[in-house]
Amino acid sequence: MVDIDYFELSESTLEELSGQGDTEAMLALALGLYFGSFGEMDADSAYDWFSKAYRKGEVKAAPFLAEMIY
């Protein structure tokens, strides 16, 4: 198994991997969007990616979803 540092990848690469169902990429993309790492903060898109990751079984997305909902 290849160890990938998702936080070193570009937004477009993370979007591509996320679109293929990679939940780690979804988390990295959501975090980048939430904290504005790719430019401006995009909370709506971040929420969407956290939700998709969570629905695919990625429990690490839950605290971020809870924070955004609360």
Backbone as a ProteinNet text record, in pm:
[ID]
protein_1_A
[PRIMARY]
MVDIDYFELSESTLEELSGQGDTEAMLALALGLYFGSFGEMDADSAYDWFSKAYRKGEVKAAPFLAEMIY
[TERTIARY]
83.2	0	88.2	54.9	131.5	84.5	179.6	147.8	146.9	31	15.8	0.2	72.6	53.4	-48.8	-174.5	-283.1	-272.8	-211.4	-203.8	-98.4	-22	74.9	18	-103	-163.2	-240.4	-253.9	-327.8	-478	-551.8	-697.2	-754.9	-704.6	-758.5	-729.9	-612.9	-580.5	-669.4	-691.1	-779.3	-922.8	-967.1	-1101.6	-1113	-1009.1	-1008.9	-1014.2	-928.6	-927.1	-1057.8	-1111.3	-1238.1	-1350.3	-1349.8	-1449.9	-1443	-1326.3	-1308.4	-1342.8	-1386	-1428.9	-1325	-1212.4	-1105.1	-1144.9	-1180.1	-1230.2	-1121.7	-997.8	-889.1	-872	-884.6	-877.5	-995.8	-1113.3	-1231.8	-1207.5	-1148.5	-1118.4	-1017.2	-911.4	-808.4	-866.2	-949.5	-1012.7	-1106.1	-1188	-1281.6	-1207.7	-1100.1	-1022.1	-959.7	-906.8	-848	-950.9	-1070.3	-1176.7	-1225.6	-1235.3	-1284.9	-1189.6	-1061	-962	-904.4	-952.2	-907.7	-769	-724	-588.8	-571	-680.7	-672.7	-708.4	-717.5	-758.9	-860.2	-980.6	-1086.2	-1151.2	-1200.1	-1274.6	-1405.2	-1440.6	-1565.3	-1634.3	-1706.4	-1768.4	-1873.9	-1948.1	-2052.3	-1991.9	-1886.8	-1821.7	-1752.2	-1693	-1628.1	-1730.7	-1845.3	-1951.7	-1993.8	-2007.9	-2046.8	-1945.8	-1816.9	-1714.4	-1703.9	-1717.1	-1720.5	-1838.7	-1953.4	-2073.5	-2054.6	-1997.2	-1973	-1878.4	-1772.9	-1676.8	-1745.1	-1824.4	-1893.6	-1991.2	-2064.4	-2159.6	-2088.8	-1962.8	-1885.1	-1815.9	-1845.4	-1791.8	-1671.8	-1634.1	-1516.9	-1558	-1537.2	-1582.1	-1500.6	-1381.7	-1302	-1369.1	-1467.7	-1539.8	-1644.9	-1686.6	-1796.3	-1772.8	-1655.1	-1636.7	-1647.3	-1600.1	-1607.2	-1751.5	-1826.7	-1968.3	-2041.9	-2013.5	-2079.1	-2046.5	-1921	-1881.3	-1952.8	-1966	-2028.2	-2179.4	-2239.2	-2384	-2416.1	-2333.4	-2357.4	-2340.4
-117.5	0	124.5	219.7	343.1	441.8	503.3	603	739.9	804.8	932.1	1043.3	1153.4	1272.6	1360.3	1342.1	1411.7	1563.1	1611.3	1755.3	1822.6	1744.4	1798.5	1805.6	1752.4	1746.9	1874.2	1902.9	2021.7	1999.8	2108.8	2101.6	2016.4	2033.6	1958.5	1808.4	1773.2	1631.5	1572.2	1647.9	1600.5	1584.3	1676.5	1665.5	1539.5	1511.7	1392.6	1265.2	1256.9	1139.4	1126.5	1238	1237.2	1187.1	1230.4	1186.6	1036.7	977.9	833.8	756.9	830.1	764.6	753.4	821.1	816.3	903.9	841.3	917.7	1002.1	958.1	1039.2	1167	1155.6	1273.8	1365.1	1308.3	1388.5	1470.3	1406.2	1476.8	1589.2	1559.9	1660.5	1776.7	1745.3	1848.8	1934	1867.8	1939.4	2030.6	1981.3	2062.4	2182.6	2158.6	2268.6	2375.3	2331.4	2426.3	2498.7	2425.7	2482.9	2589.1	2561.7	2653.8	2751.2	2745.9	2839.1	2812.8	2690.1	2655.9	2670.8	2670.9	2683.4	2824.3	2915.5	3052.9	3096.5	3121	3161.6	3040.9	3062.3	2958.8	2930.7	2804.1	2763.9	2661.5	2712.2	2625.5	2533.6	2580.4	2496.1	2373.9	2395.8	2283.5	2192.2	2251.2	2171.1	2080.2	2135.1	2056.2	1941.2	1970.6	1865.6	1751.7	1784.9	1680.2	1604.7	1674.7	1605.1	1507.7	1552.2	1467.1	1344	1364.5	1251.2	1149.6	1199.9	1110.8	1033.6	1102.8	1037.1	930.7	962.4	865	742	757.3	643.1	569.1	609	536.4	599.1	717.9	784.5	860.9	798.2	856.9	979.7	998.8	1116.9	1246.1	1235.1	1353.4	1400.4	1313.2	1343.7	1467	1482.8	1601.9	1733.2	1730.9	1852	1882.5	1779.8	1798.9	1853	1795.8	1840.3	1986.7	2024.8	2163.5	2257.5	2215.6	2300.7	2311.2	2205.5	2207.2	2287.6	2270.4	2335.6	2484.2
0	0	0	-83.3	-95.4	10	78.9	180	112.7	107.7	38.8	141.5	121.5	203.5	130.5	165.8	97.6	110.9	217	238.8	152.3	78	-16.4	-158.3	-177.7	-310.6	-341.7	-469.9	-512.3	-496.5	-499.9	-490	-603.4	-724.5	-837.6	-825	-774.8	-754.1	-645.6	-538	-431.2	-481.4	-566.2	-624	-709.6	-787.3	-872.4	-788.1	-686.9	-599.2	-521.7	-475.7	-403.3	-492.1	-616.2	-712.4	-739.1	-714.3	-731.6	-604.6	-499.7	-376.9	-267.7	-280.3	-180.2	-61.2	51	165.3	232.2	229.2	284.7	203.2	71.8	-13.8	12.6	37.2	69.6	195.7	296.4	420.9	398.1	326.4	300	219.6	121.1	40	126.2	207.2	294	391.6	450.3	543.6	472.8	354.5	277.8	243.7	206	174.6	299.8	409.2	534.4	590.6	582.4	638	535.3	412.2	309.6	255.4	261.7	215.2	64.4	-9.7	-155.8	-202.2	-110.3	-140.5	-37	-81.3	11.2	77.6	198.5	269.8	194.9	183	118.1	208.4	308.6	408.4	348.8	249.5	188.7	120.2	41.8	-26.1	74.1	176.5	280.7	347.3	381.6	443.9	352.1	223.2	127.4	126	124.3	119.5	251.7	364.7	493.9	496.9	447.9	446	358.3	240.5	150.1	213.9	276.4	342.3	454.9	533.5	644.9	594.7	490.8	434.5	378.4	341.6	292	406.2	531.2	645.4	712.6	672.1	730.2	856.5	971.8	1098.7	1139.7	1082.6	1115.3	1068.7	981.2	933.8	1034	1124.1	1216.8	1303.4	1366.6	1450.8	1373	1248.8	1166.2	1128.4	1094.6	1065.2	1186.6	1302.4	1425.2	1453.7	1434.7	1457.7	1360.7	1236	1136.1	1157.7	1208.5	1231.7	1356.9	1459	1586.4	1573.5
[MASK]
++++++++++++++++++++++++++++++++++++++++++++++++++++++++++++++++++++++

